[in-house]
């Protein structure tokens, strides 16, 4: 019984990724272009999310600053989920909905990108971060699911919305990670040339 349940997880994940390949390739390509325009002009990507999405934000920042699969010069990215003193001070002194927005207003510059991750599209602190990013003339790359929630309405035409067509959080997160890897690979392929890697 457990083995069958495990196999079903693999099948469901693979099916969603296969179905999403055609619907998400254009927004992911647009996200690559937005990140490239930002980092090649000396800008940075600020990434945020809650829970598993916070881990995805940190994963993304690590691969942009360090490397994805090939050696290249460092690029600018900051996960807004990692400074416990800022997070706890802002949540305590103001409100939890402001933990990312205050950092975006402090660190964001015109031309920077906000990578906003929420499976529901309704996380209040991520929505506040989007509003702050717009006030700083930043582009938003949004990773959502479940139809995009309130985030879908908060985005501008110049933003990029990668909305996974599924309702289940675990499946949405699995595609979010694949999208993040596609963005990192696309940036590297554009900067370094399109070559196969065996790592």
C-alpha positions in Angstrom: 0.0 0.0 0.0 2.7 2.5 0.9 4.7 1.6 -2.3 1.6 2.2 -4.4 1.0 5.6 -2.7 4.6 6.6 -3.3 4.4 5.6 -7.0 1.2 7.7 -7.3 3.1 10.8 -6.0 5.7 10.3 -8.7 3.1 9.8 -11.4 1.1 12.8 -10.4 4.2 15.0 -10.2 5.4 13.8 -13.6 2.0 14.3 -15.2 1.7 17.9 -13.9 5.2 18.7 -15.1 4.5 17.3 -18.5 1.1 19.2 -18.8 2.7 22.4 -17.5 5.6 22.4 -20.0 3.6 24.0 -22.8 1.6 26.5 -20.7 4.5 27.7 -18.5 7.4 27.8 -21.1 6.5 31.3 -22.3 6.2 32.9 -18.8 9.4 31.1 -17.7 11.2 32.5 -20.8 9.9 36.0 -19.9 11.1 35.5 -16.3 14.6 34.6 -17.7 14.6 37.8 -19.8 13.6 39.9 -16.8 16.2 38.4 -14.5 18.9 38.7 -17.3 18.0 42.4 -17.9 18.3 43.0 -14.2 21.5 41.2 -13.3 23.4 42.2 -16.5 22.8 45.9 -15.7 24.1 45.6 -12.2 20.8 45.0 -10.5 19.7 42.3 -8.1 16.8 39.9 -7.5 15.0 40.0 -4.2 13.2 36.8 -3.4 10.5 36.0 -0.8 7.9 33.5 0.2 6.7 31.6 3.3 7.4 28.1 4.5 8.4 25.9 1.5 8.3 29.0 -0.6 10.9 30.7 1.7 13.1 27.7 1.1 12.6 28.1 -2.6 13.6 31.8 -2.3 16.8 30.8 -0.5 17.5 28.1 -3.0 17.1 30.5 -5.9 19.4 33.1 -4.3 22.1 30.5 -3.6 22.2 29.4 -7.2 22.3 32.9 -8.6 25.0 34.2 -6.2 27.0 30.9 -6.2 26.3 28.9 -9.3 23.7 26.7 -10.9 25.6 24.0 -12.9 28.4 25.9 -14.5 31.0 28.3 -13.3 30.3 32.0 -14.0 30.8 35.3 -12.3 28.6 36.0 -9.3 25.2 37.6 -9.9 23.1 39.6 -7.4 20.3 37.9 -5.5 19.1 38.2 -1.9 16.6 36.0 -0.1 14.5 38.3 2.1 13.6 35.3 4.3 16.9 34.8 6.1 17.6 37.7 8.4 15.9 36.6 11.7 16.6 40.0 13.4 14.9 41.9 10.6 12.0 39.4 10.4 11.3 39.3 14.1 11.8 43.1 14.6 9.5 44.1 11.8 6.9 41.4 12.7 7.0 42.5 16.4 7.2 46.3 15.9 4.9 46.6 12.9 3.1 43.6 11.5 4.0 40.3 9.9 2.6 41.5 6.6 5.4 44.0 6.4 8.4 41.7 6.9 9.2 41.6 3.1 7.8 45.0 2.1 10.1 46.9 4.4 13.1 45.1 3.0 12.0 45.7 -0.6 11.7 49.4 0.1 15.1 49.5 1.9 17.0 47.4 -0.7 15.1 47.6 -4.0 16.1 49.9 -6.8 14.5 50.7 -10.2 15.4 47.8 -12.5 15.7 45.2 -9.8 13.4 42.2 -9.8 11.2 40.8 -7.0 10.8 37.0 -7.2 7.5 36.6 -5.2 6.6 33.0 -4.4 3.2 31.8 -2.9 1.4 28.6 -3.9 -2.0 30.2 -3.1 -1.3 33.6 -4.5 -2.9 35.1 -1.3 0.0 35.5 1.1 -0.5 38.9 2.6 3.2 39.6 3.2 4.1 38.6 -0.4 1.3 40.8 -1.7 2.7 43.7 0.3 6.2 43.0 -1.1 4.7 43.3 -4.6 3.2 46.7 -3.8 6.5 47.8 -2.4 8.4 46.6 -5.5 6.0 48.5 -7.8 6.7 51.7 -5.7 10.4 51.1 -6.4 9.8 50.6 -10.2 10.9 46.9 -9.9 9.6 44.1 -12.1 7.9 41.2 -10.3 8.3 37.6 -11.3 5.5 35.7 -9.5 5.3 32.0 -8.9 1.8 30.9 -7.9 -0.7 28.1 -8.3 -4.5 27.7 -7.8 -5.3 30.3 -10.4 -3.0 32.9 -9.0 -5.3 34.2 -6.2 -5.1 37.9 -5.3 -1.6 38.1 -6.7 -2.9 37.7 -10.2 -4.8 41.0 -9.8 -1.9 42.7 -8.1 0.5 42.2 -11.0 1.1 44.7 -13.8 1.4 44.0 -17.5 5.2 44.4 -17.2 5.4 41.7 -14.6 5.7 37.9 -15.2 3.2 35.4 -13.8 4.2 31.7 -13.6 1.0 30.1 -12.4 1.0 26.3 -11.9 -2.3 24.9 -13.0 -3.0 22.8 -9.9 -4.7 23.0 -6.5 -2.4 20.8 -4.4 0.4 22.7 -2.5 3.0 19.8 -2.8 2.5 19.6 -6.6 2.7 23.3 -7.1 5.9 23.5 -5.1 7.5 20.8 -7.2 6.8 22.7 -10.3 8.0 26.0 -8.7 11.4 24.3 -8.1 11.5 23.1 -11.7 10.7 26.7 -12.9 13.5 28.1 -10.7 15.9 25.6 -12.2 14.7 26.6 -15.7 15.3 30.3 -14.9 18.8 29.6 -13.5 19.6 27.4 -16.6 18.3 30.0 -19.0 20.3 32.8 -17.5 23.5 30.7 -17.6 22.7 29.5 -21.2 22.3 33.1 -22.4 25.4 34.4 -20.6 27.7 31.4 -21.2 26.4 29.8 -24.4 24.1 26.8 -24.9 26.1 23.8 -24.0 25.3 20.5 -22.4 26.5 19.9 -18.8 27.2 16.6 -17.0 27.0 17.8 -13.4 
